Structure formats: C-alpha cells, structure tokens
C-alpha cells in the first residue's frame, strides 16, 4: 500500500511538471506567433515606404518600433518610445528573425517582455521592425495552474490513497479470513474447513481448492490412524501368544514340552514375520508412485510355476492360447498370483483352476483405459463372497463374517496387496461368480506387451536408437 501511494505521488508530480512545462511552451509560442504576425504586417508597409505615424497596433500590451542601422527610431506605435530603441543595436541581427527578452522598464510594459525582430527596408536603407509583447498574462496563467495543482494534488493523492486502502482491505479480507480459519484448524484436533467467500473470484477458487486439500488430508489421516490401529491390533495377537507360551513354559518348568512350545513359537513367529513383511510392502507401495512394468513377462510360464507349489488340493492350469506376454515386474506379478491362489486353495472344497487367455481390446473398469489386455482368472469351488462385499474385501485388514473370510492366521492384507500391485502393473482386478455354483472367480486384466514373430518387443526394440552418422 505504501509503495503504491509513493508511486502514485511520484507519477502525479511528474505529470504536473510536464503539464506546466507544456502550458508555458504553448502560451509563449502563441505570443511569438502574434508578435511575428504584427511584425510581418509592418514589414510590408516598410517595403512600400508607407509607414504611418504612429504605427497602428491592436491592444495595449504591444509596442512596435522601426529602427535603422544606426539605432534611430524611424516609426513607432502610439505608446512606444520614439527616441530609445527597445533593443540595443549591437544585439540585432540584420539578416535574420530573432526572439529576445528585454527588461520590462525599457519597454514600459508589465512583467517580462518578449521582443521579436524582423528585417525590413532595402539594402540601401536597412530597417528592423521590433514588436514587444508583455508576458504577464502567460505568467499569470501558469501561476494559476500551478496553484490549482498544488492545492488539488494532495487532496487527490489522499482521496486515491483512501480508495486504494478500502479496495485493498476488501480484497485481503477474505485472505485474512482464510488465515484465521487455517490457524484455528491448526490449533485444534480433528478436521475442519476454511470459510469460502461468496464472490466467484480467485479467492473463492483458492478456498475451494484448500478445502479439497484439507478433506484429502483428513481422509489420509483417518486412513493412517485406522491402519496404525489395525496393525497394532494384529501385531499384538502373535506377541500375546508368544508371551503366553513362554509364561506357561516358565511356570511348568521341568514338565514343559519344549518341542511343542518351540513349534508353537515358530508358528507365531512366522505369522508375525509375514504380517511385518506385508505391512512394509504396503508402506513401500504407498510411498513409491505407480508405474508401468519394467519388462516382458510370459503369463503361461508364471501360472505354471505358481501352480506347481500347491500339490493338494489340485490346482489346474488351463492355457487357451500360445505365449501371453505382459509388461510388469516378475516378482510383483508372482506375488499377485501367489496371494490369489493361496486364498483360493484355503477356501476351495476340492478344485482351483488357473486360466489365461488373450483379450483383443478391453476396457478395464478399475483403472486402465481402452487397450489390449490379457485375461487371467483364478476360480475355486469354495463358499464365494457376497456381491455387496466384493469391493470392500480389497480394503486393508478387512475380514468378512462368513466362512471364506475366516483366515487361518491371516491379517486381511493379501487382497489389499494384490490390488496395489495390479494397479502398479497397469491392470485391474474384479470378483465374479464362478461358472459352476458355488464358487468365486477372480478376474485380472493385465496389459498385453507388443509381440513380433512370437517374441515380445522391449522398449529398445520399440524405440531403436538413431543410426550413427558416417
């Protein structure tokens, strides 16, 4: 505000100086023009040797003299001196037109006097016409304008400063309200919202954006709190089991069956280790941005490898096409299939089927857009999952009440990990009913890698380096 007022003051001051200078220049030019017009008229009379005496002039603020080369006055207006020329002879240029300043008392006019000199007569008898005009009117006009500017200038600056103060205050008032709202939100626990001004301007849009950010932060905070609470609860269970086993063994002393205790402790330790590994994996997935796969992966070989780990109950693999190449990380895709097959084997009554086929063009409902995808399915004949719970089951630490969700030692993180890894690979996952009821089918859509002559194209193949210049 202060800088703006100072800049406005300097600008108005410079404008006033320029205005006064321009006004003085124009008025003085008008005086010179009128004087030269009078001198030219007298010059015509002198050329015709028809100078009247006294010389006729208009106005009482004009004096006219016609002087010769010796400085003698040949003719003069009625108010002009007939003995003493207005300009000394040595200051006159007999060959050119001149503009001169002379003292007022030499001419007998008020204020500064402007004199113009115009050559006249003949070569044998050179004459000079002198016309003097008072500059008192010009000085008075500039003085009046300067006085008006000096009086109006501070009033104008004060008025503009007051208007600017009100406008800036009205503009910054919503910003101050946002600041106070942010300070109140910071000072209290829990979420909150910033006040949104009624005007549809940039401050309004800023408030909406900040409120959206606060909503996202509050949602992230609630998710983090729930995650920490669930993780603490899940970690407490195996730790409690381990503590109980050790306390019982300590009380029984020599009667303790250390073989059974060791087996129980190893089981709880394995469960605790798996839970910690899953939590670390989810934390890493949350921190690193999702990205497309780093290389081609053949789905048929990967399905066969994963199925070979489960001899009972039987896990069958059905491949309905040739090699199916996708883009992704082998370890992440192997973790996806292993988690799905683990879940299917745990709840299947007798049969789990892994299948893969090429899908020409598909639109994945949960993430990717239109493009070429391969469809991978994991089907079991277990109790299935209700339709209402098929989205919620992918949330972290989610356990359903039916027999399928009663995970033997699980923490409800398997499907959450699967969803995150599938998203990172650029695909999607969904749950449907198995063709033969009861049962559940997990459908994976994974992006298809470009293939040429049955072999996948790497990034270097698709973008070959430019040929070397010879």
C-alpha positions in Angstrom: 0.0 0.0 0.0 2.8 2.4 0.9 4.7 1.6 -2.2 1.6 2.2 -4.3 0.9 5.6 -2.7 4.5 6.7 -3.2 4.5 5.6 -6.8 1.2 7.4 -7.4 2.6 10.6 -5.8 5.7 10.5 -8.0 3.6 9.8 -11.1 1.2 12.7 -10.4 4.1 15.1 -9.6 5.9 14.3 -12.8 2.6 14.7 -14.7 2.1 18.1 -13.1 5.6 19.3 -14.0 5.1 18.1 -17.6 1.7 19.9 -17.7 3.2 23.2 -16.5 6.0 22.9 -19.0 3.7 22.2 -21.9 1.3 25.0 -20.9 4.2 27.6 -20.7 5.6 26.4 -24.0 2.2 26.7 -25.8 1.4 30.1 -24.4 4.8 31.5 -25.2 4.6 30.1 -28.7 1.2 31.9 -29.2 2.8 35.2 -28.0 5.6 34.8 -30.5 3.2 33.9 -33.3 1.1 37.0 -32.7 4.2 39.2 -32.5 5.6 37.9 -35.7 2.3 38.4 -37.4 2.3 42.1 -36.4 5.9 42.5 -37.4 5.3 41.0 -40.9 2.4 43.4 -41.4 4.6 46.4 -40.5 7.4 44.9 -42.7 5.1 45.0 -45.8 4.3 48.7 -45.0 8.1 49.5 -44.8 8.8 47.7 -48.1 6.2 50.0 -49.8 7.6 53.1 -48.0 4.2 53.7 -46.5 4.9 53.6 -42.8 2.2 55.6 -40.9 3.0 57.6 -37.9 2.1 56.4 -35.3 2.1 52.7 -36.3 -1.4 51.1 -35.9 -1.4 48.2 -33.3 -4.2 46.3 -31.6 -4.1 46.0 -27.8 -2.4 48.0 -25.1 0.2 45.3 -24.3 2.0 45.7 -27.6 4.8 48.1 -28.6 6.2 48.5 -32.1 9.3 50.3 -33.4 11.0 50.6 -36.7 14.7 51.3 -36.3 17.5 51.9 -38.9 21.1 50.6 -38.9 22.3 53.4 -36.6 19.6 52.6 -34.0 17.4 55.6 -34.7 13.7 55.1 -34.4 12.0 55.8 -37.7 8.5 55.0 -36.7 6.7 53.8 -33.5 3.3 52.9 -32.1 1.5 55.4 -30.1 2.8 54.0 -26.7 6.3 53.2 -27.8 9.4 55.3 -27.1 10.3 57.4 -30.1 13.9 58.1 -29.0 15.3 55.0 -27.4 15.0 51.7 -29.3 13.7 48.7 -27.3 16.7 46.6 -28.2 20.3 47.9 -28.4 21.6 47.9 -32.0 24.5 45.6 -31.2 22.1 42.8 -30.2 20.2 42.9 -33.5 20.9 40.6 -36.4 20.1 42.5 -39.6 19.8 39.3 -41.7 17.5 37.0 -39.6 14.4 36.9 -37.4 15.1 37.0 -33.7 13.3 36.4 -30.4 14.7 38.4 -27.5 14.0 39.0 -23.8 14.3 42.6 -22.6 13.7 44.3 -19.2 10.2 45.5 -18.6 11.2 49.0 -17.7 13.0 49.5 -21.1 9.7 49.0 -22.9 7.2 50.3 -20.4 5.2 47.1 -20.1 4.3 45.0 -17.0 6.1 41.7 -16.3 8.7 40.0 -18.6 8.7 41.3 -22.1 9.2 39.3 -25.3 10.6 41.1 -28.4 10.7 39.8 -31.9 12.9 41.4 -34.6 12.2 41.1 -38.3 14.5 42.7 -41.0 12.7 45.2 -43.3 13.6 48.1 -45.8 16.1 47.8 -48.6 19.8 47.1 -49.0 20.5 50.8 -49.2 18.3 51.6 -46.2 18.1 48.5 -44.0 15.4 48.7 -41.3 14.4 46.4 -38.4 10.8 46.0 -37.1 10.7 45.4 -33.3 7.5 44.1 -31.7 7.3 43.8 -27.9 4.6 41.9 -26.1 4.1 41.5 -22.4 4.3 38.0 -20.9 2.3 39.0 -17.8 -0.8 37.1 -19.0 1.3 34.0 -19.6 2.9 34.2 -16.2 -0.5 34.7 -14.6 -2.0 31.7 -16.4 0.9 29.4 -15.4 0.7 30.7 -11.8 -3.0 29.9 -11.6 -2.5 26.4 -12.9 0.4 25.8 -10.6 -1.6 27.0 -7.6 -4.5 24.7 -8.6 -2.2 21.7 -8.9 -0.5 22.4 -5.6 -3.9 22.6 -3.8 -5.6 19.7 -5.7 -2.6 17.4 -5.8 -2.5 16.5 -2.0 -6.3 16.2 -2.0 -6.2 13.9 -5.0 -3.5 11.7 -3.5 -5.3 11.5 -0.2 -8.6 10.5 -1.9 -6.9 7.9 -4.1 -5.0 6.5 -1.1 -8.3 6.2 0.8 -9.9 4.4 -2.1 -6.9 2.1 -2.5 -7.0 1.4 1.2 -10.6 0.4 1.1 -10.2 -1.7 -2.1 -7.1 -3.5 -0.8 -8.7 -4.1 2.5 -11.8 -5.5 0.9 -9.7 -7.7 -1.3 -7.5 -9.0 1.5 -10.4 -9.5 3.9 -11.2 -13.0 2.6 -7.5 -13.9 2.7 -7.4 -12.9 6.3 -10.5 -15.0 7.0 -8.7 -17.9 5.3 -5.6 -17.3 7.5 -7.7 -17.2 10.7 -9.5 -20.4 9.6 -6.2 -22.1 8.9 -4.9 -21.0 12.3 -8.0 -22.4 14.0 -7.7 -25.7 12.2 -4.1 -26.0 13.1 -4.8 -25.2 16.8 -7.4 -27.8 17.3 -7.5 -31.5 16.8 -9.5 -33.1 14.1 -10.5 -31.7 10.7 -12.2 -28.5 9.6 -13.0 -26.3 6.7 -11.9 -22.9 5.6 -14.5 -20.2 5.1 -15.5 -19.8 1.4 -16.2 -16.2 0.2 -19.4 -15.6 -1.7 -17.6 -13.8 -4.6 -16.8 -16.1 -7.5 -13.2 -14.9 -7.9 -9.7 -16.3 -7.4 -10.0 -16.2 -3.6 -13.2 -18.3 -3.9 -11.5 -20.9 -6.0 -8.5 -20.9 -3.7 -10.7 -21.6 -0.7 -12.4 -24.5 -2.6 -9.0 -25.9 -3.5 -7.7 -25.6 0.0 -10.9 -27.2 1.4 -10.5 -30.1 -1.0 -6.9 -30.5 0.1 -8.0 -30.5 3.8 -10.6 -33.1 3.0 -7.9 -35.3 1.4 -5.5 -34.8 4.3 -8.2 -35.6 6.8 -9.1 -38.7 4.8 -5.5 -39.7 4.7 -5.1 -39.0 8.4 -8.1 -41.2 9.2 -6.8 -44.0 7.0 -3.4 -43.7 8.6 -4.9 -43.8 12.1 -7.1 -46.8 11.2 -4.1 -48.5 9.6 -1.9 -48.0 12.6 -4.6 -49.1 15.0 -5.3 -52.3 12.9 -1.6 -53.0 12.6 -1.1 -52.6 16.3 -4.0 -54.9 17.0 -2.7 -57.6 14.5 0.8 -57.4 15.9 -0.5 -57.7 19.5 -2.1 -61.1 18.8 1.0 -63.1 17.9 3.0 -61.3 20.5 0.4 -62.2 23.1 0.5 -65.8 22.0 4.3 -65.9 22.3 4.3 -64.3 25.7 1.6 -66.8 26.9 3.6 -69.8 25.7 6.7 -68.6 27.4 5.0 -67.8 30.7 3.3 -71.2 30.8 6.6 -72.9 29.9 8.3 -71.0 32.7 5.7 -72.0 35.3 5.7 -75.7 34.3 9.5 -75.7 34.4 10.6 -79.4 34.0 7.2 -80.5 32.9 7.3 -78.3 29.8 7.1 -80.0 26.4 9.7 -77.8 24.8 9.2 -79.5 21.4 5.5 -78.4 21.3 6.4 -74.9 22.7 9.1 -74.5 20.1 6.6 -75.5 17.3 4.0 -73.0 18.6 6.6 -70.2 19.0 7.9 -70.8 15.4 4.3 -70.7 14.1 3.6 -67.4 15.8 7.0 -66.0 14.7 6.2 -66.9 11.1 2.8 -65.3 11.4 4.4 -62.2 12.9 7.1 -62.1 10.2 4.5 -62.4 7.4 2.5 -59.6 8.9 5.5 -57.3 9.2 6.6 -58.1 5.7 3.1 -57.3 4.4 3.0 -54.0 6.3 6.4 -53.0 5.0 5.3 -53.9 1.4 2.2 -51.8 1.7 4.1 -48.9 3.1 6.6 -49.1 0.2 3.7 -49.2 -2.3 2.2 -46.2 -0.7 5.4 -44.2 -0.9 6.5 -45.1 -4.5 4.4 -43.8 -7.4 2.7 -46.4 -9.6 4.5 -47.2 -12.8 4.3 -49.5 -15.8 6.1 -52.8 -15.9 9.8 -52.9 -16.4 9.9 -55.8 -18.8 8.0 -58.6 -20.6 6.6 -61.4 -18.6 5.2 -64.7 -20.0 1.9 -65.4 -18.1 1.7 -69.1 -19.1 5.1 -69.9 -17.5 4.3 -67.8 -14.5 1.0 -69.5 -13.9 2.6 -73.0 -14.2 5.3 -72.0 -11.8 2.9 -70.8 -9.2 0.5 -73.8 -9.6 3.4 -76.2 -9.0 3.7 -75.0 -5.4 0.2 -76.4 -4.5 0.0 -80.2 -5.0 -3.0 -80.6 -2.8 -5.8 -79.8 -3.3 -5.2 -80.0 -7.0 -4.5 -76.7 -8.8 -5.1 -76.9 -12.5 -3.7 -74.6 -15.2 -5.7 -74.0 -18.4 -3.9 -72.0 -21.2 -6.2 -71.4 -24.2 -3.6 -69.7 -26.4 0.1 -69.5 -27.2 2.6 -67.4 -25.2 0.9 -64.5 -23.5 3.3 -61.6 -22.9 2.6 -58.8 -20.5 4.6 -55.9 -19.1 5.5 -55.8 -15.4 7.8 -56.9 -12.7 8.1 -60.7 -12.4 8.4 -60.6 -8.6 5.3 -58.4 -8.2 3.2 -60.5 -10.6 4.3 -63.7 -8.9 3.2 -62.2 -5.6 -0.2 -61.3 -7.0 -0.8 -64.9 -8.3 0.6 -66.5 -5.2 -1.8 -64.4 -2.9 -4.8 -65.2 -5.1 -4.0 -68.9 -5.3 -3.3 -69.0 -1.5 -6.7 -67.5 -0.9 -8.4 -69.9 -3.3 -6.7 -73.0 -2.0 -7.6 -72.1 1.6 -11.3 -71.9 0.9 -11.8 -74.3 -2.0 -13.7 -77.5 -1.4 -11.7 -79.5 -3.9 -10.6 -77.7 -7.1 -8.8 -74.5 -8.1 -8.4 -73.5 -11.8 -5.8 -71.0 -13.2 -6.6 -69.8 -16.7 -5.2 -67.2 -19.1 -6.4 -66.0 -22.5 -5.7 -63.2 -24.9 -8.3 -60.4 -24.8 -8.2 -58.3 -28.0 -9.4 -54.9 -26.8 -11.0 -54.4 -23.4 -11.8 -51.5 -21.1 -10.8 -52.2 -17.5 -13.4 -51.0 -15.0 -10.9 -50.1 -12.3 -8.0 -48.1 -13.6 -6.7 -48.6 -17.1 -8.5 -47.4 -20.2 -9.0 -48.9 -23.6 -6.2 -51.1 -24.9 -5.0 -54.7 -25.4 -5.2 -56.8 -22.3 -4.7 -60.4 -21.3 -7.3 -62.0 -19.0 -6.1 -64.2 -16.1 -8.7 -65.9 -13.9 -8.4 -67.8 -10.6 -11.5 -69.9 -10.0 -12.4 -72.0 -6.9 -15.4 -74.0 -5.8 -15.5 -72.5 -2.3 -18.3 -70.6 -0.5 -17.7 -67.5 -2.5 -18.1 -63.8 -1.4 -21.4 -61.9 -1.3 -21.8 -59.3 -4.1 -22.1 -56.5 -1.6 -18.7 -57.3 -0.1 -16.7 -57.8 -3.3 -15.3 -54.3 -3.3 -14.8 -53.9 0.4 -12.8 -57.1 0.6 -9.9 -55.4 -1.1 -9.6 -52.9 1.8 -6.8 -53.4 4.3 -7.5 -55.5 7.4 -10.9 -56.4 6.0 -12.4 -59.7 7.3 -15.9 -60.9 6.4 -18.1 -62.9 8.7 -18.6 -65.9 6.5 -16.5 -69.0 6.4 -14.5 -67.8 3.4 -13.2 -64.8 5.4 -12.1 -66.7 8.5 -8.5 -66.6 7.5 -6.3 -69.1 9.4 -3.7 -66.7 10.8 -4.2 -64.1 8.1 -4.4 -60.4 8.7 -6.7 -59.3 5.8 -3.8 -57.8 3.8 -3.5 -60.3 1.0 -6.1 -58.8 -1.4 -5.1 -55.3 -0.5 -1.5 -56.1 -1.6 -2.9 -57.7 -4.8 -4.9 -54.6 -5.7 -1.9 -52.3 -5.2 0.4 -54.5 -7.3 -2.1 -54.9 -10.1 -2.6 -51.1 -10.3 1.2 -50.7 -10.5 1.3 -53.1 -13.4 -1.4 -51.1 -15.2 -4.2 -53.6 -14.9 -7.3 -54.1 -12.8 -8.9 -56.8 -10.7 -12.6 -57.8 -10.0 -14.6 -60.6 -8.4 -17.4 -62.5 -10.1 -19.3 -65.7 -9.5 -17.8 -69.0 -10.7 -19.5 -70.6 -13.7 -20.4 -73.5 -11.5 -22.0 -72.5 -8.2 -20.9 -72.3 -5.5 -17.6 -70.7 -6.1 -15.7 -67.5 -6.9 -13.7 -66.2 -9.9 -11.0 -63.6 -9.7 -10.5 -61.8 -13.0 -7.2 -60.0 -13.7 -6.8 -57.7 -16.7 -3.1 -57.2 -17.5 -1.8 -55.1 -20.3 -0.5 -57.1 -23.3 3.1 -56.5 -24.5 3.7 -55.8 -28.2 4.8 -59.0 -29.9 6.6 -59.6 -33.2 7.1 -63.2 -34.6 6.0 -64.6 -31.3 8.6 -62.7 -29.3 7.9 -59.6 -27.1 9.3 -56.2 -28.1 11.4 -54.5 -25.5 11.4 -50.8 -25.1 14.7 -50.6 -27.0 13.1 -52.6 -29.9 10.1 -50.3 -30.0 12.3 -47.2 -29.9 15.6 -48.1 -31.7 18.5 -45.7 -31.4 19.1 -43.4 -34.4 21.6 -44.6 -36.9 25.1 -43.4 -36.4 26.3 -40.6 -38.7 29.0 -41.5 -41.1 
